Amino acid sequence: MAIADTMSSDGGDFSMPIGRRYDLDWLRVIAFGLLIFYHVGMFYVTWDWHVKSVYAGPAAEPLMLIVNPWRLALLFFISGVAVRFASDKAMSKPRFAASRLFRLGLPILAGMIVIVTPQAYFQLRYSGEIEPGYLAFWADYLKLEQTFSITTPTWNHLWYVVYLLAYILLITPALPLMRRFAEGMGCNFIAKALGGPMRLLLIVPVPFIAYAIFLEPHFPTTHDLVNDWANHAHRFTIFLLGYFAAKNVRFWGSVERALPAAALLVLLIGGGRLYLRANHWDFYVSLFDMGPLMEIVLTLYAWSFIVMLLGLAQRFLNWPSRVLTYLTGAVFCYYILHQTIIVVAGYYLTQLQLGVVSEFTLVLGSTLLGCALGYEFFKRIPLLRVFLGIKAPRQCEVLVTA
């Protein structure tokens, strides 16, 4: 049943049980998949990253700019939805927190000690800072003496998992109050404030625009958890929106009705941005890039893209399949492994100078194959799979992913 079909009247209860959300699980898989392609792309653009291809240049940057504003916001929104569903089913809040600490904390620990270490090693090899010798580097990496130009040990791409765990532990004591609020005053507020398509598209971006204008100039993104206040404001807010909107049928009805307008905004803003970038972009950047107008436009674009994806998924992807079941269990492990494989494969393959098409194909193919083989290997070893975020087969349920 479509969510819009279950909407109550304006005077009714907008917080109603919603069935399994296959559409959001599909979106989660798609979002993580896009991250893999995005991080392969980072190997080929001019932006700062751990290692670089000899073929790096600006050619792929327009494609990256399409995805960059909304990719992580979508993941934090879906994670907020997941926390709502999972916490509502939990027997107790301490047990819920402990399960999330186990589910997310062990991969963070394994990531910092083992999985992410090669990224730091090859980054420093690429920059010429250290000599060959991985084991010697690993010993120095774990000493906490900060003898390198980068922070070690580090979590690199696993910052998303670190932040998600921090947000879950932060809200756990308040979950009973949050649930009551979500089913009462908060539910009615979301239903009324965001109950129309244009209100949904125009009101939600307001706090994010404020963060961009007033916080980002003073708190640049660091991903270090403790000095990352603008990033926290963005991520925690969209996470909370996902939590409070998770079971609000009026919200999801608005998403469905806002789909055409959201798609139009995405085309106009995204297309306009790409056109300007190809035609005198430096002139327009000099006028607007550091001003409020650019922040307003980019934030509206990002939220419109998220609404468009939510609406499309709700309309076309709310169905189960064996592929979804498999990917739901695999995708978190893929996320944990993928960036290390990209860095290692890219570092060696680019030295062969095979040509950009061949190299890209091999880097992407190596990453996907490495993730698939890693998942198939680790899921069969109970002692190891918990460190890769892999649930026991009976635990792979839709949306219980945070």
Stockholm file with secondary structure:
# STOCKHOLM 1.0

chainA/1-402         MAIADTMSSDGGDFSMPIGRRYDLDWLRVIAFGLLIFYHVGMFYVTWDWHVKSVYAGPAAEPLMLIVNPWRLALLFFISGVAVRFASDKAMSKPRFAASRLFRLGLPILAGMIVIVTPQAYFQLRYSGEIEPGYLAFWADYLKLEQTFSITTPTWNHLWYVVYLLAYILLITPALPLMRRFAEGMGCNFIAKALGGPMRLLLIVPVPFIAYAIFLEPHFPTTHDLVNDWANHAHRFTIFLLGYFAAKNVRFWGSVERALPAAALLVLLIGGGRLYLRANHWDFYVSLFDMGPLMEIVLTLYAWSFIVMLLGLAQRFLNWPSRVLTYLTGAVFCYYILHQTIIVVAGYYLTQLQLGVVSEFTLVLGSTLLGCALGYEFFKRIPLLRVFLGIKAPRQCEVLVTA
#=GR chainA/1-402 SS CCGGGGCCCTTSCCBCCCCCCHHHHHHHHHHHHHHHHHHHHHTTSSSCCSSCCTTCCSTTHHHHHHHTTTHHHHHHHHHHHHHHHHHHHCSCHHHHHHHHHHHHHHHHHHIIIIISHHHHHHHHHHTTCSCSCHHHHHHHHTTCCCCSSSCSSCCGGGHHHHHHHHHHHHHGGGHHHHHHHHHTHHHHHHHHHSCSHHHHHHHTHHHHHHIIIIITTTSCCCCSSSSCHHHHHHHHHHHHHHHHHTTBHHHHHHHHHHHHHHHHHHHHHHHHHHHHHHTTHHHHHHHHTTSHHHHHHHHHHHHHHHHHHHHHHHHHCCCCCHHHHHHHHHHHHHHHHHHHHHHHHHHHHGGGCCCHHHHHHHHHHHHHHHHHHHHHHHTTCHHHHGGGTCCCGGGCCTTCCC
#=GC SS_cons         CCGGGGCCCTTSCCBCCCCCCHHHHHHHHHHHHHHHHHHHHHTTSSSCCSSCCTTCCSTTHHHHHHHTTTHHHHHHHHHHHHHHHHHHHCSCHHHHHHHHHHHHHHHHHHIIIIISHHHHHHHHHHTTCSCSCHHHHHHHHTTCCCCSSSCSSCCGGGHHHHHHHHHHHHHGGGHHHHHHHHHTHHHHHHHHHSCSHHHHHHHTHHHHHHIIIIITTTSCCCCSSSSCHHHHHHHHHHHHHHHHHTTBHHHHHHHHHHHHHHHHHHHHHHHHHHHHHHTTHHHHHHHHTTSHHHHHHHHHHHHHHHHHHHHHHHHHCCCCCHHHHHHHHHHHHHHHHHHHHHHHHHHHHGGGCCCHHHHHHHHHHHHHHHHHHHHHHHTTCHHHHGGGTCCCGGGCCTTCCC
//
